[in-house]
Amino acid sequence: MKELQVTPIDEIDFNPSLALSRILERLEDRYHGCPEVVEAALRSKLNAFSTINVKGNRRLYELSDIVSDIESLKQEAIFKSYLAMNDSSIGVIPIVSRLPRNIQEKWTNTAGKLIKDKNVIYPPFECFAEFLREQNKIKNNPSFMYEYDSLTNQKEKRNSRNVNVATKKTELQDNSRSTESFQILISRDKNNV
């Protein structure tokens, strides 16, 4: 993997079963396999994760990694009951609320269709995890980075640099009058406000 210069996160994509065993091994070492502590750590990660804006497509990977951790752990018997709430809106909505509005709406449409087609109360967490992986692929695909996006970014950068500043030049002759002139200018400014 070093020859390919991939990150540890990319390595997970190449060998998910090895990644799962390493995640479980790390959790066992770090938390001694205590499901309550693991669940609390995952919740803490999610709570610390700020909302992704429309331009934060790269951050979708970070959120997807947390979701994949939850999905993987749900398959282990010891964690199943502690992470079961993720199969309901109670577990998924806090995660969806961190997504950009357009992806939230896509999830709502996808979830609504799954509820109808599968005749369930709420789609299983695995469906949400897969949905998020698909959105990652779409939103981070260079083929879908349109010129409009780069033009919008350039305009925003230009607009953020343009700041209007108004100044007034005054000349003072001597020190005795400078204090007097300064006080007059201050009183004028206060009266104009």
C-alpha positions in Angstrom: 0.0 0.0 0.0 2.9 2.3 0.6 3.8 2.1 -3.1 0.4 3.4 -4.0 0.6 6.3 -1.5 -2.9 5.7 -0.2 -4.1 6.9 3.2 -5.3 4.5 5.9 -8.9 5.5 5.0 -8.3 4.6 1.4 -6.9 1.2 2.6 -10.3 0.4 4.1 -11.9 0.6 0.7 -9.3 -1.9 -0.7 -9.8 -4.5 2.0 -13.0 -4.0 4.1 -12.8 -7.3 6.0 -9.2 -6.6 7.1 -10.3 -3.0 8.1 -13.2 -4.3 10.1 -11.0 -6.7 12.1 -8.5 -3.9 12.7 -11.2 -1.6 13.9 -12.5 -4.2 16.2 -9.0 -5.0 17.5 -8.3 -1.3 18.1 -11.6 -0.8 19.9 -10.9 -3.9 22.0 -7.5 -2.5 22.9 -8.8 1.0 23.6 -12.1 0.4 25.3 -11.7 -3.2 26.4 -14.7 -4.2 24.3 -17.1 -2.3 26.6 -20.1 -1.6 24.3 -21.3 1.3 26.4 -17.9 3.1 26.0 -17.7 2.3 22.3 -21.2 3.6 21.7 -20.5 6.8 23.7 -17.3 7.4 21.7 -19.2 7.1 18.4 -21.9 9.4 19.7 -19.2 11.9 20.8 -17.6 11.8 17.3 -21.0 12.5 15.7 -21.8 15.3 18.2 -18.4 16.9 17.5 -19.0 16.8 13.7 -20.2 20.1 12.4 -22.7 20.5 9.6 -21.3 20.1 6.1 -22.0 23.0 3.8 -22.8 22.6 0.1 -19.1 23.0 -0.8 -17.8 20.6 1.8 -18.0 17.5 -0.3 -14.6 16.2 1.0 -16.0 16.2 4.5 -18.6 13.7 3.4 -15.9 11.1 3.5 -15.3 11.8 7.2 -18.9 11.5 8.1 -19.2 8.4 5.9 -16.3 6.8 7.9 -18.1 7.3 11.2 -21.3 5.8 9.6 -19.3 2.9 8.3 -17.8 2.3 11.8 -21.3 2.2 13.2 -22.5 -0.1 10.4 -19.6 -2.5 10.9 -20.0 -2.6 14.7 -23.7 -3.3 14.3 -22.8 -6.6 12.7 -21.0 -7.8 15.9 -23.3 -9.5 18.5 -21.8 -7.5 21.4 -22.7 -4.2 19.9 -26.0 -5.1 18.2 -28.3 -4.0 21.0 -26.3 -0.8 21.8 -26.4 0.4 18.2 -30.0 -0.8 17.4 -31.4 2.7 17.6 -29.5 3.5 14.4 -32.1 1.4 12.6 -34.7 4.1 13.4 -35.1 7.8 12.7 -33.9 8.5 16.2 -30.4 7.3 15.3 -30.3 8.5 11.7 -31.8 12.0 11.9 -28.9 13.5 14.0 -26.5 12.2 11.3 -28.7 13.5 8.4 -28.9 16.9 10.0 -25.2 17.3 9.5 -25.5 16.9 5.7 -26.1 19.7 3.2 -29.8 20.5 2.6 -29.8 19.0 -0.9 -28.5 15.6 0.4 -30.9 15.7 3.3 -33.8 16.0 0.8 -32.4 13.2 -1.3 -32.3 11.0 1.8 -35.8 11.9 2.6 -37.0 10.9 -0.9 -34.9 7.7 -0.8 -36.1 6.8 2.7 -39.7 7.4 1.7 -39.4 5.1 -1.2 -37.8 2.4 0.9 -40.5 2.7 3.5 -43.1 2.2 0.9 -41.4 -0.6 -1.1 -40.2 -2.6 1.9 -43.2 -1.9 4.1 -41.1 -0.9 7.1 -41.3 1.9 9.7 -37.9 3.2 8.8 -35.1 2.0 6.5 -32.4 -0.1 8.1 -29.2 1.8 8.9 -27.3 -0.2 6.2 -29.5 1.5 3.6 -28.5 4.9 5.0 -24.8 3.9 5.0 -25.0 2.8 1.4 -26.9 6.0 0.4 -24.1 8.1 2.0 -21.4 6.1 0.2 -23.2 6.7 -3.1 -23.5 10.4 -2.4 -19.7 10.5 -1.6 -18.9 8.9 -4.9 -21.2 11.3 -6.8 -20.2 14.5 -5.0 -16.5 13.9 -5.1 -16.3 12.6 -8.6 -14.1 15.0 -10.7 -16.4 14.4 -13.7 -19.2 16.2 -11.9 -17.2 19.3 -10.8 -18.7 21.8 -13.2 -17.3 25.1 -14.3 -20.2 26.8 -12.6 -18.7 25.7 -9.2 -15.3 27.2 -10.0 -16.9 30.4 -11.4 -19.0 30.8 -8.3 -16.0 30.3 -6.0 -14.0 32.9 -8.0 -16.8 35.4 -7.8 -17.2 34.8 -4.0 -13.4 35.3 -3.5 -13.5 38.5 -5.5 -16.5 39.9 -3.7 -15.0 39.1 -0.3 -12.0 41.2 -1.1 -13.9 44.3 -2.1 -14.4 46.4 1.0 -15.6 50.0 0.7 -13.8 52.3 3.1 -14.6 56.0 3.4 -12.0 58.4 4.7 -11.8 62.1 5.3 -8.6 64.0 5.1 -8.1 66.9 7.5 -5.0 69.1 7.8 -4.0 70.7 11.1 -1.8 73.7 11.4 -0.5 73.7 14.9 -0.8 71.6 18.1 -3.1 74.0 20.0 -5.7 73.8 17.3 -5.3 70.0 16.7 -7.0 69.0 19.9 -9.7 71.6 19.2 -10.2 70.4 15.6 -10.3 66.8 16.7 -13.0 67.5 19.3 -15.1 69.3 16.7 -14.8 66.4 14.3 -15.9 63.9 17.0 -18.9 66.1 18.0 -19.9 66.4 14.3 -19.7 62.6 13.9 -21.8 62.0 17.0 -24.5 64.4 15.8 -24.6 62.8 12.4 -25.2 59.3 13.8 
